[in-house]
Amino acid sequence: MPQTLRFPDYEARDDFLTFASRASRLSDPEVRLEASGGKLAMWAPILVPRGLLDRTPTILALRALPVDPELVCDLVVTASSVTADGADATAAQLPPTAVRATWAGISAPRGGWTPVRTIESADVAARAHEGMARVAELVPTDAGAEAIQRVRSSVWGEPVEAWAGVPLGAGFAAVALGFIVGSEQVQLLSSGAWARLSFARGHVLVRGATLAV
């Protein structure tokens, strides 16, 4: 696997490090890195099912950045293990080994997206913060991992009528990964079993949501 990621400028490198830092605070603190043709797709899991009987929707965050055009890779690393290159302001260092992650085997559609509606980013942010408050209130003191997962699945898996049934966790993804900056019209699109919220700074993809189109 590549040890160094090189970007065209320090802004892109810092953007990459910021995304990784934010992803490291999630319950599944890994990032999938797909690079080819000078583009780097960074994926982070927000909510994923735990087992075959878990009906929790899959929610993934995606940010794309320019990268070294000669780089080709598809791997998963622990987000906290990504570091800056002290000798090169346009490069980042990866850990020596990749990790395995079940969610990384899920592939979202590359095309065929149909517009559904637009949503105000302020509404996405407000509902997400309300959900965060609910999660904090409902999680018991000294709760174990299973209890926390049940609460998160219940709150973040809740469909939002104003978003055509996209689960509330999509809003949490946008806030947690820093996709909401100022006011914008967010595009909601669908493709098969997938829905996508597209922000200027990234995308949130959801599998398993039933949209009221």
Buried (B, 14 or more C-beta within 10 A) or exposed (E): EBEEBBBBEEEBBBBBBEBBEBBBEBEBBBBBBBBBEEEBBBBBBBBBBEEEEEEBBBBBBBBEBBBBEEBEBEBBBBBBBBEBBEEBEBBBBBBEEBEEBEBBEBEBBEEEBEEBBEBEBEBBBEBBEEBBEBBEEBBEEEEEEEEBBBBBBEBBBEBBEEBBBBBBBBBBBBBBBBBBEEEBEBBBBBBEBBBBBBBEBBBBBBBBBEBEE
